[in-house]
Amino acid sequence: MAEQLEEDGDASGFTSVDIETVARAIDSAAEGEDQAHFDLPSEAMAQLDGEAVPATLRKLVSNTFFRSLRLEIVDPTRVSVAPNGEFAQEISDGEVAVWRALVANLEHPMPKSLVHDLLFLQRDGNMGQHAREAISLYQVTAATSTVSRHVRVHSALRALTLMKLTNSVDELPRALQLIRSMVDEDLADTTQQPGLTLPMVAALVEAGNSEQSGQLDNSPLLEAVIERYGTADHIDYIAELFRSSKYVSAPRKESVRRSRVTTRLDRARNASAAELKMFHLDDAAKEARKLGFSDLHDEAVAELQRVDSSAMNWTKVSSEVEYPADFIASYLGSFTHHGDWRRGLRQWLATEPPSGFYADNEALARKTLEGSLIQQLFTRVRIGSHGMPERRGAVDDSLDSAIRETEFRRAMLQGLPLFHALKAVGQLAEGVSEDELTALILERYRCPGVNARILAKGLRLFWHSEYHVCAYFVTPFIEAGARTLLLTLNEPIYRVESGKTKGQFAQLGALLPRLEEEDFDRDWMRYLQTLTSADGQNYRNDIAHGFLRQMDPVVCTLLLRASALFLIMPLQDSTAEDLRQLARRPVPQGPKRNLGRKLKDAYSAARRTFRQP
């Protein structure tokens, strides 16, 4: 043994005495109560504290038992040997040499079965012998009461997995009998361990469908399992077991399938908190729709609609933003210093998208996510203005959701000075008629007359503080503007009649991606989507269906700015090249500033910069 180890470069310096010493310590550690593979190295080395064991050998032994038995996600009846955490370094020849030496010296079935398994997986030596030894020792481990329960269960299932891999058919009845006895033991115990019991039941059901297993009718077992674990958390798993068993009748399978919804409904009805009741009813309705139970779907939705969203125990998180007085004065002054409402309005209509630049928002969102693991772990449910759950966030769309939130927060922050700026322009335009406004817009922007009239009406409603009416009036023209631009570009956006569906134009959610394909300005596209689409704040839908009974003045400002973007577009006499340029740069040029104003604005900007922390 010493010569074999000495010849291996990675394991040089080990002797048979070292291996025997370590093996005895591992066996001793394995005798402890509730032991698992992961705990063996630390406890074994603690026992060897006074004995000289080469540090490299200690490391190789730790690496060996850092591997553990793990249920496979795609097939929970199969157990594989996998490293814990991110540990997945390449296996060295020295480590394999240590395995060979350990397996010859270990006595306890728990560590010895794993090492035989590792040598089998490494295709080292007599693979068949390693597999047979691993199977036998895993079964002994599963029957050893001092070993931790999860290692016992995983050992029994790993033995079954190895039998399948090596086609050891003759061993199946004994292995399945062991698993069945462990399941019966679990069901008789008052401690519930569904994560361990159900995979064993799944293995029995799968094997029971085979003629070679020697298994009898497993339907009584399944009935005991559903009685014990048939809650909303486990019913989907159990229903799949019923479906796959050849011993369960078709009516019973359908009954259990239906219980996937009824158990969810029961959980919702038993929930005391309104927010939990809503969450579970939404889950039940979705499951019923997926499974095709229309009666249960309607039942869940009817109860969902009765949940009082105002009774939910919301935790409000608020923050205050205080703009420096000189910033407000300078910003408003840039619109009003000349005393001309016409120039002020032109400048307001030339402002950039309030949500800012996409690249900046993406960088900020990534930084936010990096600093908040919670946002990536927990499911987020958006409650719409109608008080019902609208959308659940998923892990894979957490970045886009974070970007949308960043864009909307930035839009609201920029929307406040935009609101005050337009109100200040309105004060200069006091007494100006709708006809005068329309004439100015027509003259300046060469847009269609009807669009000029619409914008003039919207501005006057805003200046008269009719924010609710203004928002409901101008918002539909965001979609109309996008549609008109695409039609002018001769894009095929009309959906012809199909069956009972009448011919109609695509709605805003489908129009904006088409504009994006036409190279529409990305920052404006993101602003429009964040404000109006289902991925964003969905104001277009809320207004179209009358869900908004109140209107925030800043939100009204943002909607008016989005609508104005399209209303002032000069589409009538534009060439194809003009239209392409308009899509890339949809904002018209504002009035030029004189030298004095440029210097004053630069001075104000410098002061704001130097005041930043």
C-alpha positions as CSV (number, residue, x, y, z in Angstrom):
1,M,0.0,0.0,0.0
2,A,2.8,2.4,0.9
3,E,4.6,1.7,-2.3
4,Q,1.4,2.3,-4.4
5,L,0.9,5.7,-2.7
6,E,4.6,6.6,-2.9
7,E,4.5,6.1,-6.7
8,D,1.7,8.7,-7.1
9,G,3.1,12.2,-7.4
10,D,0.0,13.9,-5.9
11,A,-0.1,11.5,-2.9
12,S,3.7,11.3,-2.2
13,G,4.5,10.9,1.5
14,F,1.4,8.9,2.4
15,T,1.9,5.6,4.1
16,S,-0.4,2.7,4.7
17,V,-0.3,3.7,8.4
18,D,-1.6,7.2,7.5
19,I,-4.5,5.7,5.5
20,E,-5.4,3.2,8.2
21,T,-5.3,5.9,10.9
22,V,-7.6,8.1,8.8
23,A,-9.9,5.2,7.9
24,R,-10.3,4.3,11.6
25,A,-11.2,7.9,12.5
26,I,-13.8,8.1,9.7
27,D,-15.4,4.9,10.8
28,S,-15.5,6.2,14.4
29,A,-17.1,9.5,13.2
30,A,-19.6,7.6,11.2
31,E,-20.8,5.7,14.3
32,G,-22.1,9.0,15.7
33,E,-25.8,9.8,15.9
34,D,-27.5,11.4,12.9
35,Q,-24.3,11.4,10.8
36,A,-24.0,12.5,7.2
37,H,-21.1,12.3,4.6
38,F,-20.4,16.0,4.8
39,D,-19.7,15.9,8.6
40,L,-17.3,13.0,8.5
41,P,-14.0,14.8,7.6
42,S,-14.2,17.5,10.2
43,E,-15.2,15.0,13.0
44,A,-12.6,12.5,11.9
45,M,-9.8,15.1,11.8
46,A,-10.9,16.4,15.2
47,Q,-10.3,12.9,16.6
48,L,-6.8,12.9,15.0
49,D,-5.9,16.3,16.5
50,G,-2.9,14.9,18.3
51,E,-1.7,12.6,15.5
52,A,0.5,13.6,12.6
53,V,-1.5,13.2,9.4
54,P,-0.1,14.8,6.2
55,A,-2.0,18.0,5.3
56,T,-2.4,16.9,1.7
57,L,-4.1,13.7,2.8
58,R,-6.4,15.6,5.1
59,K,-7.4,17.8,2.1
60,L,-8.0,14.8,-0.2
61,V,-10.2,13.1,2.4
62,S,-12.2,16.3,2.9
63,N,-12.7,16.6,-0.9
64,T,-13.8,13.0,-1.0
65,F,-16.6,13.4,1.5
66,F,-17.5,16.9,0.4
67,R,-19.5,14.9,-2.2
68,S,-22.9,13.7,-1.2
69,L,-26.0,11.9,-2.5
70,R,-28.5,14.1,-4.2
71,L,-31.9,13.7,-5.7
72,E,-31.9,14.5,-9.4
73,I,-34.3,17.4,-10.3
74,V,-35.5,15.9,-13.6
75,D,-36.1,12.4,-12.0
76,P,-36.7,12.5,-8.2
77,T,-36.5,8.7,-8.1
78,R,-32.9,8.8,-9.1
79,V,-30.0,9.8,-6.8
80,S,-26.6,10.9,-8.0
81,V,-23.3,11.6,-6.4
82,A,-22.5,15.3,-6.6
83,P,-20.2,17.8,-5.0
84,N,-21.7,20.3,-2.5
85,G,-21.9,23.9,-3.5
86,E,-19.6,25.1,-6.2
87,F,-17.0,22.5,-5.5
88,A,-16.3,20.7,-8.8
89,Q,-12.6,20.5,-9.2
90,E,-11.0,17.9,-11.5
91,I,-10.3,14.6,-9.8
92,S,-6.6,13.9,-9.5
93,D,-4.8,10.6,-9.7
94,G,-3.7,11.1,-6.1
95,E,-7.3,11.4,-5.0
96,V,-8.2,8.2,-6.8
97,A,-5.3,6.5,-5.2
98,V,-6.6,7.6,-1.8
99,W,-10.0,6.2,-2.6
100,R,-8.5,2.8,-3.4
101,A,-6.6,2.8,-0.1
102,L,-9.6,4.0,1.9
103,V,-12.0,1.4,0.4
104,A,-9.7,-1.3,1.6
105,N,-9.6,0.0,5.1
106,L,-13.0,1.4,5.8
107,E,-15.5,-0.7,7.7
108,H,-18.6,1.5,8.2
109,P,-21.1,1.1,5.4
110,M,-21.9,4.8,5.0
111,P,-18.5,6.1,4.0
112,K,-17.4,2.8,2.4
113,S,-20.5,2.7,0.1
114,L,-19.8,6.2,-1.2
115,V,-16.1,5.5,-1.9
116,H,-17.0,2.3,-3.8
117,D,-19.5,4.4,-5.8
118,L,-16.9,7.0,-6.6
119,L,-14.5,4.4,-7.9
120,F,-17.4,3.0,-10.0
121,L,-18.1,6.4,-11.5
122,Q,-14.4,7.0,-12.1
123,R,-14.4,3.6,-14.0
124,D,-11.4,2.5,-11.8
125,G,-10.5,-1.1,-11.5
126,N,-13.3,-3.7,-11.4
127,M,-16.4,-1.5,-12.1
128,G,-18.9,-4.4,-11.6
129,Q,-17.4,-5.2,-8.2
130,H,-17.5,-1.6,-7.1
131,A,-21.1,-1.3,-8.2
132,R,-22.1,-4.5,-6.4
133,E,-20.3,-3.5,-3.2
134,A,-21.8,0.0,-3.4
135,I,-25.3,-1.4,-3.8
136,S,-25.0,-3.8,-0.9
137,L,-23.4,-1.2,1.4
138,Y,-25.9,1.5,0.5
139,Q,-28.7,-0.9,1.5
140,V,-27.0,-1.6,4.8
141,T,-26.6,2.2,5.3
142,A,-30.3,2.7,4.6
143,A,-31.1,0.2,7.4
144,T,-28.7,1.7,9.9
145,S,-30.7,3.8,12.4
146,T,-27.8,6.0,13.6
147,V,-27.3,7.4,10.1
148,S,-29.2,10.7,9.3
149,R,-32.6,10.1,7.8
150,H,-31.9,11.9,4.6
151,V,-28.7,9.9,4.0
152,R,-30.6,6.6,4.7
153,V,-33.3,7.6,2.2
154,H,-30.8,8.7,-0.4
155,S,-28.7,5.6,0.1
156,A,-31.7,3.4,-0.6
157,L,-32.6,5.3,-3.7
158,R,-28.9,5.4,-4.9
159,A,-28.8,1.6,-4.5
160,L,-31.9,1.4,-6.7
161,T,-30.3,3.9,-9.2
162,L,-27.1,1.7,-9.5
163,M,-29.2,-1.4,-10.0
164,K,-30.9,0.4,-13.0
165,L,-27.5,1.5,-14.3
166,T,-26.0,-2.0,-14.1
167,N,-29.2,-3.9,-15.0
168,S,-29.1,-5.8,-11.7
169,V,-32.7,-7.0,-12.1
170,D,-32.4,-9.8,-9.5
171,E,-31.6,-7.3,-6.8
172,L,-34.8,-5.2,-7.4
173,P,-37.3,-7.0,-5.2
174,R,-35.1,-6.7,-2.1
175,A,-34.3,-3.1,-2.7
176,L,-38.0,-2.2,-3.2
177,Q,-38.9,-4.1,-0.1
178,L,-36.4,-2.0,1.9
179,I,-37.8,1.2,0.4
180,R,-41.4,0.1,1.2
181,S,-40.5,-0.6,4.8
182,M,-38.9,2.9,5.1
183,V,-42.0,4.5,3.6
184,D,-44.3,2.6,6.0
185,E,-42.0,3.8,8.8
186,D,-42.3,7.4,7.7
187,L,-46.1,7.2,7.4
188,A,-46.3,5.8,10.9
189,D,-44.1,8.5,12.3
190,T,-45.7,11.7,13.6
191,T,-42.9,13.8,12.1
192,Q,-43.7,14.7,8.5
193,Q,-40.9,14.5,6.0
194,P,-42.5,14.8,2.6
195,G,-39.2,15.7,0.9
196,L,-37.9,12.2,1.9
197,T,-41.0,10.1,1.8
198,L,-42.5,11.2,-1.6
199,P,-39.4,10.3,-3.7
200,M,-39.4,6.8,-2.2
201,V,-43.1,6.5,-3.1
202,A,-42.3,7.7,-6.6
203,A,-39.7,5.0,-6.9
204,L,-42.2,2.3,-5.8
205,V,-44.8,3.5,-8.2
206,E,-42.3,3.6,-11.1
207,A,-41.0,0.1,-10.2
208,G,-44.6,-1.2,-9.7
209,N,-45.3,-0.6,-13.4
210,S,-42.6,-3.1,-14.3
211,E,-43.2,-6.8,-14.5
212,Q,-39.7,-7.5,-13.1
213,S,-40.2,-5.7,-9.8
214,G,-42.5,-8.2,-8.2
215,Q,-44.5,-5.4,-6.7
216,L,-48.2,-5.7,-5.8
217,D,-51.0,-3.2,-6.1
218,N,-49.7,0.2,-4.8
219,S,-53.0,2.1,-4.8
220,P,-53.6,1.6,-1.0
221,L,-50.1,3.1,-0.4
222,L,-51.0,6.1,-2.6
223,E,-54.3,6.6,-0.7
224,A,-52.3,6.6,2.6
225,V,-49.9,9.1,1.1
226,I,-52.5,11.5,-0.2
227,E,-54.3,11.4,3.2
228,R,-51.0,12.3,4.9
229,Y,-49.5,14.8,2.5
230,G,-52.3,15.8,0.2
231,T,-52.0,19.5,0.9
232,A,-51.6,22.3,-1.6
233,D,-47.8,22.2,-1.3
234,H,-47.5,18.5,-2.3
235,I,-50.7,17.7,-4.2
236,D,-49.2,18.2,-7.7
237,Y,-46.4,15.7,-7.0
238,I,-48.9,13.2,-5.5
239,A,-51.4,13.6,-8.4
240,E,-48.6,12.8,-10.8
241,L,-47.9,9.6,-8.9
242,F,-51.6,8.6,-9.1
243,R,-51.5,9.4,-12.8
244,S,-48.5,7.2,-13.5
245,S,-49.7,4.2,-11.4
246,K,-51.2,1.4,-13.5
247,Y,-53.2,0.2,-10.4
248,V,-55.3,3.4,-10.0
249,S,-58.6,3.6,-11.8
250,A,-59.2,6.4,-14.3
251,P,-62.0,8.0,-12.3
252,R,-59.8,8.1,-9.2
253,K,-57.0,9.6,-11.2
254,E,-59.3,12.4,-12.5
255,S,-60.6,12.9,-8.9
256,V,-57.0,13.4,-7.6
257,R,-56.3,15.7,-10.6
258,R,-59.2,17.8,-9.7
259,S,-57.9,18.0,-6.1
260,R,-54.9,20.0,-7.4
261,V,-57.4,22.9,-7.6
262,T,-59.6,22.1,-4.6
263,T,-56.7,21.9,-2.2
264,R,-55.6,25.3,-3.4
265,L,-59.0,26.7,-2.9
266,D,-59.1,25.2,0.6
267,R,-55.8,26.8,1.4
268,A,-57.1,30.2,0.2
269,R,-60.3,29.9,2.2
270,N,-58.3,29.1,5.4
271,A,-56.0,32.0,5.0
272,S,-56.7,34.8,7.5
273,A,-54.8,37.6,5.8
274,A,-56.4,39.2,2.7
275,E,-53.1,39.3,0.8
276,L,-52.6,35.5,1.3
277,K,-56.1,34.8,0.3
278,M,-55.7,36.8,-2.9
279,F,-52.4,35.1,-3.7
280,H,-53.8,31.6,-3.2
281,L,-57.0,32.2,-5.1
282,D,-55.0,33.6,-8.0
283,D,-52.9,30.4,-7.9
284,A,-56.0,28.2,-7.8
285,A,-57.6,30.0,-10.7
286,K,-54.5,29.6,-12.8
287,E,-54.2,25.9,-12.0
288,A,-57.9,25.4,-12.8
289,R,-57.5,27.1,-16.2
290,K,-54.4,25.0,-16.9
291,L,-56.1,21.7,-16.1
292,G,-59.3,22.6,-17.9
293,F,-61.7,22.8,-14.9
294,S,-63.8,25.8,-15.9
295,D,-66.2,25.4,-13.0
296,L,-63.4,25.6,-10.4
297,H,-61.8,28.4,-12.4
298,D,-65.0,30.5,-12.2
299,E,-65.4,29.6,-8.5
300,A,-61.8,30.8,-7.7
301,V,-62.2,34.0,-9.8
302,A,-65.5,34.8,-8.1
303,E,-63.9,34.5,-4.7
304,L,-60.8,36.4,-5.9
305,Q,-63.0,39.4,-6.9
306,R,-64.6,39.5,-3.4
307,V,-61.2,39.9,-1.7
308,D,-61.1,43.4,-0.2
309,S,-57.7,44.8,-1.4
310,S,-58.1,47.8,0.9
311,A,-57.9,45.4,3.9
312,M,-54.5,44.2,2.9
313,N,-51.7,44.8,5.4
314,W,-49.5,46.8,3.0
315,T,-46.1,48.1,4.2
316,K,-45.7,51.5,2.6
317,V,-42.1,52.5,1.7
318,S,-41.8,56.2,0.9
319,S,-39.0,58.6,0.3
320,E,-38.8,62.3,-0.2
321,V,-36.9,64.1,-2.9
322,E,-36.1,67.7,-2.3
323,Y,-35.0,69.8,-5.3
324,P,-32.6,72.6,-4.5
325,A,-34.3,75.9,-4.8
326,D,-31.8,77.3,-7.3
327,F,-32.4,74.2,-9.5
328,I,-36.1,74.8,-9.6
329,A,-35.6,78.5,-10.3
330,S,-33.1,77.8,-13.0
331,Y,-35.2,75.0,-14.6
332,L,-38.4,77.0,-14.7
333,G,-36.5,80.1,-15.7
334,S,-35.3,78.4,-18.8
335,F,-39.0,78.1,-19.9
336,T,-40.2,81.5,-18.8
337,H,-37.3,84.0,-18.6
338,H,-38.2,85.5,-22.0
339,G,-41.9,86.0,-21.0
340,D,-43.0,84.3,-24.2
341,W,-45.4,81.4,-23.8
342,R,-44.8,80.4,-27.4
343,R,-41.0,79.9,-26.8
344,G,-41.7,78.2,-23.5
345,L,-44.1,75.7,-25.1
346,R,-41.7,75.0,-27.9
347,Q,-39.0,74.2,-25.4
348,W,-41.3,72.0,-23.3
349,L,-42.2,70.0,-26.5
350,A,-38.5,69.6,-27.2
351,T,-37.6,67.9,-23.9
352,E,-36.0,64.5,-23.9
353,P,-37.8,61.4,-22.5
354,P,-38.4,61.8,-18.8
355,S,-37.3,58.3,-18.1
356,G,-33.8,59.2,-19.1
357,F,-31.3,57.1,-21.1
358,Y,-31.6,53.3,-21.2
359,A,-27.9,52.6,-20.7
360,D,-27.9,54.6,-17.5
361,N,-31.0,52.9,-16.2
362,E,-29.7,49.5,-17.0
363,A,-26.4,50.1,-15.1
364,L,-28.3,51.4,-12.1
365,A,-30.7,48.5,-12.1
366,R,-27.8,46.0,-12.3
367,K,-26.2,47.7,-9.4
368,T,-29.4,47.6,-7.4
369,L,-29.9,43.9,-8.1
370,E,-26.3,43.1,-7.1
371,G,-26.9,44.7,-3.7
372,S,-30.2,43.0,-3.1
373,L,-30.4,39.2,-3.2
374,I,-33.9,39.3,-1.7
375,Q,-35.3,40.9,-4.9
376,Q,-34.0,37.9,-6.9
377,L,-35.2,35.2,-4.5
378,F,-38.8,36.1,-3.8
379,T,-41.8,36.1,-6.1
380,R,-43.2,39.6,-6.7
381,V,-46.8,40.1,-7.5
382,R,-48.0,43.3,-9.0
383,I,-51.5,44.5,-7.9
384,G,-53.1,46.6,-10.6
385,S,-55.1,49.8,-10.1
386,H,-58.2,47.6,-10.2
387,G,-57.1,45.9,-7.0
388,M,-56.5,42.5,-8.6
389,P,-53.2,40.6,-9.1
390,E,-51.9,41.5,-12.6
391,R,-48.5,39.9,-13.0
392,R,-46.0,37.8,-11.1
393,G,-42.3,38.5,-11.5
394,A,-40.0,35.6,-12.3
395,V,-36.3,35.3,-11.6
396,D,-35.4,35.3,-15.3
397,D,-37.1,38.7,-15.8
398,S,-35.8,40.4,-12.6
399,L,-33.4,42.6,-14.5
400,D,-36.0,43.9,-17.0
401,S,-38.4,44.5,-14.1
402,A,-35.7,46.4,-12.2
403,I,-34.9,48.5,-15.3
404,R,-38.6,49.3,-15.7
405,E,-38.9,50.4,-12.1
406,T,-35.8,52.5,-12.5
407,E,-37.2,54.1,-15.6
408,F,-40.5,54.9,-14.0
409,R,-38.9,56.3,-10.8
410,R,-36.7,58.5,-13.0
411,A,-39.7,59.6,-15.0
412,M,-41.6,60.5,-11.9
413,L,-38.6,62.5,-10.6
414,Q,-38.2,64.3,-13.9
415,G,-42.0,64.6,-14.3
416,L,-42.3,67.0,-11.3
417,P,-40.1,69.8,-12.8
418,L,-41.8,69.1,-16.2
419,F,-45.2,69.6,-14.5
420,H,-44.1,72.9,-12.9
421,A,-42.5,74.1,-16.2
422,L,-45.7,73.5,-18.2
423,K,-47.8,75.1,-15.5
424,A,-45.5,78.1,-15.6
425,V,-45.9,78.3,-19.4
426,G,-49.6,78.1,-18.9
427,Q,-49.5,81.2,-16.6
428,L,-47.8,83.1,-19.5
429,A,-50.5,81.8,-21.8
430,E,-53.3,82.9,-19.6
431,G,-56.2,84.1,-21.8
432,V,-54.8,82.4,-24.9
433,S,-57.7,80.7,-26.8
434,E,-57.8,77.1,-28.1
435,D,-57.8,78.5,-31.6
436,E,-54.6,80.5,-31.0
437,L,-52.9,77.4,-29.5
438,T,-54.0,75.4,-32.5
439,A,-52.7,78.0,-34.9
440,L,-49.3,78.1,-33.2
441,I,-48.9,74.3,-33.2
442,L,-49.9,74.1,-36.9
443,E,-47.5,76.9,-37.9
444,R,-44.6,75.6,-36.0
445,Y,-44.8,71.8,-36.5
446,R,-46.7,71.4,-39.7
447,C,-48.6,68.5,-38.1
448,P,-52.2,67.5,-39.1
449,G,-54.7,70.1,-38.1
450,V,-56.8,67.6,-36.1
451,N,-53.7,66.7,-34.1
452,A,-52.9,70.4,-33.4
453,R,-56.5,70.8,-32.2
454,I,-56.2,67.7,-29.9
455,L,-53.0,68.9,-28.3
456,A,-54.4,72.4,-27.8
457,K,-57.4,71.0,-26.0
458,G,-55.2,68.8,-23.9
459,L,-52.9,71.7,-22.9
460,R,-55.9,73.9,-21.9
461,L,-57.3,71.0,-19.8
462,F,-53.9,70.7,-18.1
463,W,-53.6,74.5,-17.5
464,H,-57.0,74.5,-15.9
465,S,-55.9,71.7,-13.5
466,E,-58.3,69.1,-15.1
467,Y,-55.7,66.4,-14.8
468,H,-58.1,63.5,-14.7
469,V,-59.9,64.6,-17.8
470,C,-56.7,65.6,-19.5
471,A,-55.1,62.2,-19.0
472,Y,-58.2,60.3,-20.2
473,F,-58.4,62.7,-23.2
474,V,-54.8,62.5,-24.5
475,T,-53.7,58.9,-23.6
476,P,-55.6,57.2,-26.5
477,F,-53.7,59.4,-28.9
478,I,-50.4,57.7,-27.9
479,E,-51.7,54.5,-29.6
480,A,-53.2,56.5,-32.4
481,G,-49.9,58.3,-33.0
482,A,-47.9,55.1,-33.1
483,R,-50.4,53.6,-35.5
484,T,-50.4,56.6,-37.8
485,L,-46.6,56.7,-38.0
486,L,-46.5,53.0,-38.9
487,L,-49.2,53.4,-41.5
488,T,-47.2,56.3,-43.0
489,L,-44.2,54.0,-43.1
490,N,-46.5,51.5,-44.9
491,E,-46.0,48.8,-42.3
492,P,-48.6,46.0,-42.4
493,I,-50.3,46.4,-39.0
494,Y,-53.9,45.6,-39.9
495,R,-55.1,42.2,-38.8
496,V,-57.6,40.9,-41.4
497,E,-60.7,39.0,-40.4
498,S,-60.1,35.5,-39.1
499,G,-63.0,33.2,-38.3
500,K,-65.2,35.0,-35.9
501,T,-62.6,37.7,-35.2
502,K,-63.3,40.8,-37.1
503,G,-60.6,42.7,-38.9
504,Q,-58.9,45.3,-36.7
505,F,-55.7,47.3,-36.2
506,A,-53.1,46.0,-33.8
507,Q,-53.2,47.6,-30.3
508,L,-50.4,49.6,-28.7
509,G,-48.7,46.6,-27.2
510,A,-48.1,45.2,-30.7
511,L,-47.4,48.5,-32.3
512,L,-44.5,49.6,-30.2
513,P,-42.3,46.5,-31.1
514,R,-43.0,47.3,-34.7
515,L,-41.8,50.8,-34.2
516,E,-38.7,49.4,-32.5
517,E,-38.0,47.4,-35.6
518,E,-38.2,50.7,-37.6
519,D,-35.2,51.9,-35.5
520,F,-37.4,54.2,-33.4
521,D,-35.4,56.1,-30.8
522,R,-34.7,53.6,-28.0
523,D,-34.9,55.9,-25.1
524,W,-38.3,57.2,-26.2
525,M,-39.4,53.6,-26.9
526,R,-38.5,52.5,-23.4
527,Y,-40.4,55.6,-22.0
528,L,-43.5,54.7,-24.0
529,Q,-43.4,51.1,-22.9
530,T,-42.7,51.8,-19.3
531,L,-45.6,54.2,-19.1
532,T,-48.3,52.4,-21.2
533,S,-47.5,48.7,-21.7
534,A,-48.3,45.7,-19.6
535,D,-44.6,45.3,-18.8
536,G,-44.6,48.8,-17.3
537,Q,-47.3,50.8,-15.5
538,N,-50.0,49.9,-18.0
539,Y,-51.7,53.3,-17.9
540,R,-53.1,52.8,-21.3
541,N,-55.1,49.8,-20.2
542,D,-56.2,51.4,-16.9
543,I,-57.5,54.5,-18.7
544,A,-59.1,52.6,-21.5
545,H,-61.1,50.5,-19.1
546,G,-61.9,53.2,-16.6
547,F,-59.9,51.9,-13.6
548,L,-58.3,55.2,-12.7
549,R,-60.7,57.3,-10.7
550,Q,-58.1,59.8,-9.6
551,M,-55.1,61.1,-11.5
552,D,-51.7,62.2,-10.1
553,P,-50.7,65.5,-11.7
554,V,-47.2,64.3,-12.5
555,V,-48.6,61.1,-14.2
556,C,-50.9,63.3,-16.2
557,T,-47.8,65.4,-17.3
558,L,-46.0,62.2,-18.4
559,L,-49.0,61.0,-20.4
560,L,-49.4,64.4,-22.0
561,R,-45.7,64.5,-22.9
562,A,-46.0,61.0,-24.5
563,S,-49.1,62.0,-26.5
564,A,-47.5,65.3,-27.7
565,L,-44.5,63.4,-29.1
566,F,-46.8,61.9,-31.8
567,L,-49.3,64.7,-32.1
568,I,-46.8,67.2,-33.4
569,M,-45.1,64.9,-35.9
570,P,-45.1,66.4,-39.5
571,L,-46.3,63.3,-41.3
572,Q,-48.3,64.7,-44.2
573,D,-45.6,66.0,-46.5
574,S,-42.7,64.0,-45.3
575,T,-40.6,61.8,-47.6
576,A,-39.6,58.3,-46.8
577,E,-36.2,59.5,-45.6
578,D,-37.8,62.2,-43.5
579,L,-39.9,59.5,-41.8
580,R,-36.9,57.3,-41.1
581,Q,-35.1,60.3,-39.6
582,L,-38.2,61.2,-37.6
583,A,-38.4,57.7,-36.1
584,R,-34.7,57.9,-35.1
585,R,-35.1,61.4,-33.7
586,P,-38.8,62.1,-32.9
587,V,-38.2,65.2,-30.8
588,P,-38.2,68.6,-32.7
589,Q,-35.5,71.1,-32.0
590,G,-36.3,73.7,-29.4
591,P,-35.7,77.4,-29.5
592,K,-32.1,78.5,-29.4
593,R,-30.8,80.1,-26.3
594,N,-28.9,83.4,-26.4
595,L,-25.4,83.7,-25.0
596,G,-26.5,85.1,-21.6
597,R,-29.0,82.3,-21.1
598,K,-26.3,79.7,-22.0
599,L,-23.9,81.2,-19.4
600,K,-26.6,81.3,-16.7
601,D,-27.6,77.7,-17.3
602,A,-24.0,76.6,-17.3
603,Y,-23.4,78.4,-14.0
604,S,-26.5,76.8,-12.4
605,A,-25.4,73.3,-13.7
606,A,-21.9,73.8,-12.2
607,R,-23.4,74.8,-8.8
608,R,-25.6,71.7,-8.8
609,T,-22.6,69.5,-9.6
610,F,-20.4,71.0,-6.8
611,R,-23.2,70.6,-4.3
612,Q,-23.4,66.9,-4.9
613,P,-22.0,64.7,-2.1
